[in-house]
Amino acid sequence: MARDQIDMRPIETRDELVAWLAAGCKPKEQFHIGTEHEKFAFTAGRHLPIPYDQHRGIRTLLEGMKHLLGWEPIMEGKDIIGLYDVTGGGAISLEPGGQFELSGAPVENVHQMCRELRAHLAQVRQVAEPLRIGFLGIGMTPNWSRADMPMMPKGRYRIMTAYMPKVGKLGLDMMYRTCTVQTNLDFSSEADMVKKLRVALALQPVGTALFANSPFTEGKPNGFLSFRSEIWRDTDPDRSGMLPWAFEPGMGFERWVDYALDVPMYFVKRGEKYIDVAGKSFRDLMAGKLADLPGEQATISDWANHLSTIFPEVRLKRYLEMRGSDSGPQRRLPALPAYWAGILYDDTSLDAAWDLVKSWTAEERQKLRDDVPRLGFKAEIRGVNVLQLARQTLVLTREGLKRRARKDREGLDETQYLAPLEESVERGMTPAEELLEKFHGPWQGSVDPIFREYAY
């Protein structure tokens, strides 16, 4: 997330929280696509992580990007921690271990997203190459240990770093050693949100398999195809998972608010200060009964920031976030918004996807989610493997994108961006399996070549 929200209007009732979410509804003709992708910065030659405040460090990189782009700096005290395009709405931000993230502007189609991505990577290279900094798109760092990872100077990350070991074994790995690509999509009504949320949750393991790209830990195969996805299974059960209650009768904005209110907080921000309230109740903050902030009333900013600290496989804010996929090479990144837009933004494909998953039980959905990080396309639900599901859903999304008929300057529609996924399905191999094949073959048991062959 690039910036914390700033809206100090006080919250007095639960209904105001529901209304804040419901304000995300928009007419279909105003639907947009947002894509966020993270990448590891590394030193050219030695392939080491980049600290923040050193010669040729992350600070220098951000300052160079600021001068190149003319974007507004996002500051925390004296430290630049990101950049914001006040005109287009895009942003650059830092994840805890220095992962460099582009939070793309809301755009109308995948063509625009692809142009934005190409421009961003060209601009980053222009600044990074003189600093001898490279970038790698992968779900988990292939060789760095937890101890190797730097920590970015962001107050929210200090609080999360202290809290994570209390609620899971792998939360720090999630923070410091993983990268994701996600896409954000709109809804037109509460019913539309619920249907899209349910389809996206049920099919999120398919997206995980299609983008599985984290088979190495500290230089060796880790036994998984998406270890990034496996990490989320032991990060913090209070704020992650498959949300089985979202499939129950009565699901809607109110149910999400009740869920979010029960998720423990990390922090409250007042001015430039992050106040550690990790594990405390947002309900108590609303009631002015939080011991750390006696008499302090919750604000819209507090609510928006709290929602940004909830990490299920699909997240509801004023749009829906698809969160199940590993980051990857440049060619694969536009495939994620194409895949989900083709399913969720076309009524016929959305109906067909719902018909495909609506009879699955919570236990079946959970088992599929649990099996995919290790088995990828070989994971099964009701005797159907994920490879078959990927093939079926790619047909749905291709048809949906054709009906969307968003053409580029050459007259080509958005189906062109599905090619990397269709190639994976044709081969029956996830990206992680391709990496493992190289590791055991031409790379001769080393992960080091990945920094040359897969760098941006």
C-alpha positions as CSV (number, residue, x, y, z in Angstrom):
1,M,0.0,0.0,0.0
2,A,1.5,3.3,-1.1
3,R,-0.1,5.7,1.3
4,D,-2.0,5.6,4.6
5,Q,-5.5,7.2,4.2
6,I,-6.1,10.7,5.5
7,D,-9.7,11.4,6.4
8,M,-10.2,12.4,10.0
9,R,-14.0,12.4,10.0
10,P,-15.1,10.6,13.2
11,I,-16.9,7.3,13.0
12,E,-19.9,7.1,15.3
13,T,-21.8,4.0,14.1
14,R,-21.3,0.6,12.4
15,D,-23.6,1.8,9.6
16,E,-21.0,4.4,8.6
17,L,-18.5,1.6,8.1
18,V,-21.0,-0.3,5.9
19,A,-21.7,2.9,3.9
20,W,-18.0,3.5,3.3
21,L,-17.7,0.1,1.7
22,A,-21.0,0.5,-0.3
23,A,-19.7,3.7,-1.7
24,G,-17.4,1.6,-3.9
25,C,-20.4,0.5,-6.1
26,K,-20.2,2.1,-9.5
27,P,-21.9,1.7,-12.9
28,K,-20.4,-0.9,-15.2
29,E,-19.3,1.7,-17.7
30,Q,-17.1,3.1,-14.9
31,F,-15.3,-0.2,-14.1
32,H,-11.6,0.0,-14.0
33,I,-8.6,-2.3,-13.5
34,G,-5.8,-1.8,-11.1
35,T,-2.7,-3.9,-11.0
36,E,0.0,-3.9,-8.3
37,H,3.3,-5.8,-8.7
38,E,6.3,-6.2,-6.4
39,K,9.9,-7.0,-7.4
40,F,13.1,-7.6,-5.5
41,A,15.9,-5.1,-5.9
42,F,19.4,-6.6,-5.9
43,T,23.0,-5.6,-6.4
44,A,24.2,-6.3,-9.9
45,G,27.0,-8.8,-9.9
46,R,26.8,-9.9,-6.3
47,H,23.0,-10.4,-6.3
48,L,22.5,-9.2,-2.7
49,P,19.5,-7.3,-1.2
50,I,19.6,-3.5,-1.2
51,P,19.5,-1.7,2.1
52,Y,17.6,1.5,2.5
53,D,20.1,4.1,3.6
54,Q,23.4,3.4,2.0
55,H,25.3,4.6,-1.0
56,R,23.3,3.4,-4.0
57,G,20.5,2.2,-1.7
58,I,16.7,2.2,-1.9
59,R,16.6,5.9,-0.8
60,T,18.9,6.9,-3.7
61,L,16.7,4.9,-6.1
62,L,13.5,6.6,-4.9
63,E,15.1,10.0,-5.1
64,G,16.2,9.3,-8.6
65,M,12.7,8.2,-9.6
66,K,11.3,11.4,-8.0
67,H,13.6,13.6,-10.2
68,L,12.8,11.5,-13.3
69,L,9.0,11.4,-12.9
70,G,8.2,14.6,-11.1
71,W,5.9,12.6,-8.8
72,E,5.2,13.8,-5.2
73,P,7.3,12.1,-2.6
74,I,5.6,10.1,0.2
75,M,7.6,10.9,3.4
76,E,7.8,9.4,6.8
77,G,9.7,11.9,8.9
78,K,12.9,12.6,6.9
79,D,12.7,9.4,4.9
80,I,11.3,9.1,1.4
81,I,9.2,5.9,1.4
82,G,7.3,6.2,-1.9
83,L,6.1,8.4,-4.7
84,Y,2.6,9.4,-5.9
85,D,1.4,10.5,-9.2
86,V,-1.2,13.2,-8.3
87,T,-2.4,13.3,-11.9
88,G,-2.8,9.7,-12.9
89,G,-3.2,8.1,-9.5
90,G,-0.3,5.6,-9.7
91,A,2.2,5.2,-6.9
92,I,5.5,3.5,-6.1
93,S,5.9,2.1,-2.6
94,L,8.2,-0.1,-0.5
95,E,7.3,-3.4,1.1
96,P,9.1,-4.3,4.4
97,G,12.2,-5.9,2.9
98,G,12.7,-3.3,0.2
99,Q,10.5,-5.0,-2.4
100,F,9.8,-2.2,-4.9
101,E,6.1,-2.0,-5.8
102,L,4.2,-0.3,-8.5
103,S,0.6,0.4,-7.5
104,G,-0.8,1.1,-11.0
105,A,-3.3,3.8,-11.7
106,P,-6.9,2.7,-12.3
107,V,-7.2,2.1,-16.1
108,E,-10.0,1.1,-18.4
109,N,-8.3,-2.0,-20.0
110,V,-5.3,-4.3,-19.9
111,H,-3.7,-2.5,-22.9
112,Q,-3.3,0.6,-20.7
113,M,-2.0,-1.4,-17.8
114,C,0.6,-3.0,-20.1
115,R,1.8,0.4,-21.4
116,E,2.0,1.6,-17.8
117,L,4.1,-1.4,-16.9
118,R,6.5,-1.0,-19.8
119,A,7.0,2.6,-19.0
120,H,7.5,2.0,-15.3
121,L,10.1,-0.7,-15.9
122,A,11.9,1.5,-18.5
123,Q,12.0,4.4,-16.0
124,V,13.2,2.2,-13.2
125,R,16.0,0.8,-15.3
126,Q,17.0,4.3,-16.3
127,V,17.6,5.2,-12.7
128,A,18.7,1.8,-11.4
129,E,21.4,0.9,-13.9
130,P,23.8,3.6,-13.0
131,L,23.4,2.5,-9.4
132,R,24.1,-1.1,-10.4
133,I,20.7,-2.2,-9.1
134,G,18.7,-4.9,-10.8
135,F,15.2,-6.3,-10.2
136,L,13.8,-9.8,-10.0
137,G,10.1,-10.8,-10.4
138,I,9.5,-14.0,-8.4
139,G,7.2,-15.1,-5.6
140,M,10.0,-15.5,-3.0
141,T,13.6,-14.6,-2.9
142,P,15.5,-17.7,-4.1
143,N,18.5,-17.4,-1.9
144,W,18.4,-14.7,0.8
145,S,17.8,-15.7,4.4
146,R,15.6,-13.7,6.8
147,A,18.7,-12.3,8.4
148,D,19.9,-11.0,5.0
149,M,16.8,-8.8,4.5
150,P,16.9,-5.1,5.2
151,M,14.1,-3.3,6.9
152,M,12.5,-0.2,5.4
153,P,11.9,2.8,7.7
154,K,8.1,2.6,7.9
155,G,6.4,2.7,11.3
156,R,3.7,0.2,10.4
157,Y,6.4,-2.4,9.5
158,R,8.1,-2.0,12.9
159,I,4.8,-2.8,14.6
160,M,4.0,-5.7,12.3
161,T,7.5,-7.1,12.7
162,A,7.0,-7.3,16.5
163,Y,3.5,-8.7,16.2
164,M,3.9,-11.4,13.5
165,P,5.8,-14.0,15.6
166,K,3.0,-13.9,18.2
167,V,0.4,-15.2,15.7
168,G,2.3,-17.5,13.2
169,K,5.6,-18.9,12.3
170,L,6.0,-17.5,8.8
171,G,4.7,-14.0,9.0
172,L,8.2,-12.4,8.8
173,D,8.9,-14.5,5.7
174,M,5.7,-13.1,4.2
175,M,6.8,-9.5,5.0
176,Y,10.4,-9.6,4.0
177,R,10.9,-12.4,1.5
178,T,7.9,-12.6,-0.8
179,C,6.6,-10.7,-3.8
180,T,3.1,-10.8,-5.3
181,V,1.2,-9.5,-8.3
182,Q,-2.5,-8.6,-7.6
183,T,-5.3,-7.1,-9.6
184,N,-8.1,-4.9,-8.3
185,L,-11.6,-4.9,-9.8
186,D,-14.9,-3.1,-9.3
187,F,-18.4,-4.1,-8.5
188,S,-21.8,-2.5,-9.4
189,S,-23.9,-3.4,-6.4
190,E,-23.8,-5.4,-3.2
191,A,-25.1,-8.5,-5.0
192,D,-22.5,-8.1,-7.7
193,M,-19.8,-7.8,-5.1
194,V,-20.9,-10.9,-3.3
195,K,-21.0,-13.0,-6.5
196,K,-17.6,-11.8,-7.7
197,L,-16.1,-12.3,-4.2
198,R,-17.4,-15.9,-4.0
199,V,-16.2,-16.8,-7.5
200,A,-12.8,-15.2,-6.9
201,L,-12.3,-16.9,-3.6
202,A,-13.3,-20.3,-5.0
203,L,-11.0,-19.9,-8.0
204,Q,-8.1,-18.2,-6.3
205,P,-6.2,-21.5,-6.0
206,V,-6.4,-21.8,-9.8
207,G,-4.8,-18.4,-10.0
208,T,-2.2,-19.5,-7.5
209,A,-1.2,-22.5,-9.6
210,L,-1.1,-20.5,-12.9
211,F,1.3,-18.1,-11.3
212,A,3.1,-20.4,-8.9
213,N,6.7,-19.1,-9.0
214,S,8.4,-19.6,-5.6
215,P,10.1,-23.1,-5.5
216,F,13.4,-22.1,-3.8
217,T,14.4,-21.1,-0.3
218,E,18.0,-20.1,0.5
219,G,19.3,-21.6,-2.7
220,K,17.5,-25.0,-2.6
221,P,14.1,-26.4,-3.7
222,N,11.7,-26.0,-0.8
223,G,9.2,-28.7,-1.8
224,F,6.6,-26.3,-3.0
225,L,5.7,-24.6,-6.2
226,S,4.3,-21.6,-4.5
227,F,6.0,-21.3,-1.2
228,R,4.7,-17.7,-1.0
229,S,1.2,-19.1,-0.9
230,E,2.2,-21.7,1.7
231,I,3.6,-19.0,3.9
232,W,0.2,-17.4,4.2
233,R,-1.1,-20.6,5.8
234,D,1.0,-19.9,8.8
235,T,1.1,-16.1,9.0
236,D,-1.9,-14.9,11.0
237,P,-5.2,-16.9,10.9
238,D,-7.1,-13.9,12.3
239,R,-6.6,-11.9,9.0
240,S,-6.0,-14.4,6.2
241,G,-7.6,-17.4,4.5
242,M,-10.5,-18.5,2.3
243,L,-13.4,-16.8,4.3
244,P,-15.9,-19.7,4.4
245,W,-18.6,-17.5,5.9
246,A,-18.6,-15.4,2.7
247,F,-20.6,-18.2,1.0
248,E,-23.3,-18.3,3.7
249,P,-26.7,-16.7,3.4
250,G,-26.7,-13.0,4.4
251,M,-23.3,-12.2,3.0
252,G,-22.9,-8.5,2.1
253,F,-21.2,-5.4,3.2
254,E,-22.5,-5.7,6.8
255,R,-21.0,-9.2,7.1
256,W,-17.6,-7.9,5.9
257,V,-17.7,-5.1,8.4
258,D,-18.4,-7.5,11.3
259,Y,-15.5,-9.7,10.1
260,A,-13.2,-6.7,9.9
261,L,-14.2,-5.4,13.3
262,D,-13.2,-8.7,14.8
263,V,-9.7,-8.7,13.2
264,P,-7.2,-7.3,15.7
265,M,-5.6,-4.0,14.8
266,Y,-1.9,-3.3,14.2
267,F,-1.7,0.4,14.6
268,V,-3.5,3.8,14.8
269,K,-1.9,6.7,13.1
270,R,-2.1,10.2,14.6
271,G,-0.2,12.8,12.6
272,E,3.1,11.2,11.6
273,K,3.1,8.9,14.6
274,Y,2.2,5.2,14.4
275,I,0.8,4.1,17.8
276,D,1.2,0.4,18.4
277,V,-2.2,-1.2,19.3
278,A,-1.4,-4.6,17.9
279,G,-3.9,-7.2,19.0
280,K,-6.4,-4.6,20.2
281,S,-10.0,-4.2,19.2
282,F,-11.3,-1.7,16.6
283,R,-14.7,-1.9,18.4
284,D,-13.0,-0.5,21.5
285,L,-11.4,2.3,19.5
286,M,-14.9,3.2,18.1
287,A,-16.3,3.3,21.6
288,G,-13.4,5.5,22.9
289,K,-12.4,2.7,25.2
290,L,-8.9,1.8,23.9
291,A,-6.5,1.9,26.8
292,D,-3.7,3.2,24.6
293,L,-5.8,6.1,23.3
294,P,-8.3,6.9,26.1
295,G,-11.3,8.9,24.8
296,E,-9.9,8.9,21.2
297,Q,-12.6,8.3,18.6
298,A,-12.1,6.2,15.4
299,T,-11.9,8.0,12.1
300,I,-12.5,7.1,8.5
301,S,-8.7,7.0,8.1
302,D,-8.4,4.5,10.9
303,W,-11.0,2.3,9.2
304,A,-9.4,2.5,5.8
305,N,-6.0,1.8,7.2
306,H,-7.3,-1.1,9.3
307,L,-8.9,-2.7,6.2
308,S,-5.5,-2.5,4.5
309,T,-4.1,-4.8,7.2
310,I,-6.5,-7.7,6.5
311,F,-5.0,-10.3,4.2
312,P,-7.5,-12.9,2.9
313,E,-7.1,-14.6,-0.5
314,V,-9.5,-12.0,-1.8
315,R,-9.9,-8.7,0.0
316,L,-12.8,-6.3,-0.1
317,K,-12.2,-2.6,0.2
318,R,-14.0,-0.3,-2.2
319,Y,-13.1,-2.8,-4.8
320,L,-12.0,-6.4,-4.8
321,E,-8.4,-7.4,-4.7
322,M,-7.2,-10.8,-6.1
323,R,-4.3,-11.7,-3.7
324,G,-3.4,-15.3,-4.5
325,S,-0.6,-15.0,-7.1
326,D,3.2,-15.0,-7.1
327,S,5.0,-12.2,-8.8
328,G,6.8,-13.2,-12.0
329,P,8.6,-12.0,-15.2
330,Q,7.3,-9.0,-17.1
331,R,5.5,-11.0,-19.8
332,R,3.3,-12.7,-17.2
333,L,2.2,-9.7,-15.2
334,P,-0.5,-8.4,-17.6
335,A,-1.9,-12.0,-17.7
336,L,-3.3,-11.6,-14.1
337,P,-5.7,-8.6,-14.8
338,A,-6.6,-10.2,-18.1
339,Y,-7.5,-13.5,-16.5
340,W,-9.7,-12.0,-13.8
341,A,-11.3,-9.3,-15.9
342,G,-12.4,-11.8,-18.5
343,I,-14.2,-13.8,-15.8
344,L,-15.5,-11.1,-13.4
345,Y,-16.3,-8.3,-15.9
346,D,-18.4,-10.3,-18.3
347,D,-21.8,-11.5,-17.0
348,T,-21.9,-14.6,-19.1
349,S,-18.5,-15.8,-18.0
350,L,-19.2,-14.8,-14.4
351,D,-22.4,-16.9,-14.4
352,A,-20.6,-19.8,-15.9
353,A,-17.8,-19.6,-13.3
354,W,-20.3,-19.5,-10.5
355,D,-22.0,-22.6,-11.9
356,L,-18.6,-24.3,-11.9
357,V,-17.9,-23.6,-8.2
358,K,-21.2,-23.0,-6.4
359,S,-21.7,-26.5,-5.2
360,W,-18.2,-26.8,-3.7
361,T,-18.2,-27.1,0.1
362,A,-16.1,-25.0,2.4
363,E,-14.0,-28.0,3.3
364,E,-13.4,-28.8,-0.4
365,R,-12.4,-25.2,-1.1
366,Q,-10.1,-25.2,1.8
367,K,-8.4,-28.5,0.8
368,L,-7.9,-27.2,-2.7
369,R,-6.3,-24.0,-1.3
370,D,-4.1,-26.1,1.0
371,D,-2.9,-28.5,-1.7
372,V,-2.1,-26.1,-4.5
373,P,1.1,-24.5,-3.1
374,R,2.7,-28.0,-3.1
375,L,0.9,-29.7,-6.0
376,G,0.1,-26.9,-8.4
377,F,-1.9,-28.2,-11.4
378,K,-2.0,-31.7,-9.8
379,A,-4.2,-30.6,-6.9
380,E,-7.8,-31.9,-7.2
381,I,-11.3,-31.1,-6.1
382,R,-14.0,-33.7,-6.7
383,G,-11.7,-35.7,-8.9
384,V,-11.0,-32.7,-11.2
385,N,-7.4,-31.5,-11.1
386,V,-6.4,-27.8,-11.2
387,L,-5.0,-28.2,-14.7
388,Q,-8.5,-29.0,-16.0
389,L,-9.9,-26.1,-14.0
390,A,-7.3,-23.8,-15.4
391,R,-8.2,-25.0,-18.9
392,Q,-11.9,-24.5,-18.3
393,T,-11.5,-21.0,-16.7
394,L,-9.1,-19.9,-19.5
395,V,-11.9,-20.7,-22.0
396,L,-14.3,-18.6,-19.9
397,T,-11.9,-15.6,-19.6
398,R,-11.0,-15.7,-23.3
399,E,-14.7,-15.6,-24.2
400,G,-15.3,-12.9,-21.7
401,L,-12.4,-10.7,-23.0
402,K,-13.6,-11.2,-26.6
403,R,-17.1,-9.9,-25.6
404,R,-15.4,-7.0,-23.7
405,A,-13.8,-6.2,-27.1
406,R,-11.3,-3.7,-25.8
407,K,-9.0,-3.2,-28.8
408,D,-5.4,-1.8,-28.9
409,R,-4.0,0.4,-31.6
410,E,-3.4,-2.7,-33.8
411,G,-7.0,-3.9,-33.4
412,L,-6.1,-6.8,-31.0
413,D,-8.2,-7.4,-28.0
414,E,-7.1,-8.3,-24.4
415,T,-7.0,-12.1,-25.1
416,Q,-3.4,-11.6,-26.3
417,Y,-2.3,-11.3,-22.7
418,L,-3.5,-14.8,-21.8
419,A,-0.8,-16.4,-23.9
420,P,1.7,-17.1,-21.1
421,L,-1.1,-18.9,-19.1
422,E,-2.3,-20.9,-22.1
423,E,1.3,-22.0,-22.7
424,S,1.6,-23.2,-19.1
425,V,-1.6,-25.2,-19.4
426,E,-0.5,-26.6,-22.8
427,R,2.7,-27.8,-21.2
428,G,1.0,-28.8,-18.0
429,M,3.8,-27.0,-16.1
430,T,3.6,-24.1,-13.7
431,P,6.4,-21.5,-13.9
432,A,7.9,-23.0,-10.7
433,E,8.3,-26.3,-12.4
434,E,10.1,-24.6,-15.3
435,L,12.5,-23.1,-12.8
436,L,13.0,-26.5,-11.1
437,E,13.7,-28.1,-14.5
438,K,16.4,-25.5,-15.1
439,F,17.8,-25.9,-11.6
440,H,18.2,-29.6,-12.0
441,G,19.4,-29.2,-15.6
442,P,21.4,-26.4,-17.2
443,W,21.8,-24.4,-14.0
444,Q,23.5,-27.4,-12.4
445,G,22.0,-27.0,-8.9
446,S,22.4,-23.3,-8.6
447,V,19.8,-20.5,-8.3
448,D,22.2,-17.8,-9.3
449,P,21.4,-17.8,-13.0
450,I,17.9,-16.7,-12.2
451,F,19.3,-13.2,-11.6
452,R,20.5,-13.0,-15.2
453,E,17.7,-14.9,-17.0
454,Y,14.7,-13.6,-15.1
455,A,15.7,-10.0,-14.2
456,Y,13.6,-7.1,-15.5
